[in-house]
Amino acid sequence: MPSPACIPRAVFGVPVDQVAAADDTAEEATVRALRDRLRFCVSRLPEHMQRVTVLRYGLFGVEPRSLREIAAELDVSLGTAHNWERAALDLLRDWL
């Protein structure tokens, strides 16, 4: 269980308790807000990086795949798929 210091008290400047629906706990609201933030940040990536990221990590209900499978599906080399994944993670790290 994360320590209280790890759980944000505000999301985009709005206190977590105001983000939460009446029946949500603060933790559920935080998880939902972080998921929404991830979805927003992934949507900002160039399309090829979005596809690699979503397929690689199984985001948003997609089954995770290996880089080899992703490279074959996108008809690019394994090295290219790896470079796109690394570039996407660098951007997401900066944005999140």
Secondary structure, 3 states (H helix, E strand, C coil): CCCHHHCCCEECCEEHHHHCCCCCCHHHHHHHHHHHHHHHHHHHCCHHHHHHHHHHHCHHHCCCCCHHHHHHHHCCCHHHHHHHHHHHHHHHHHHC
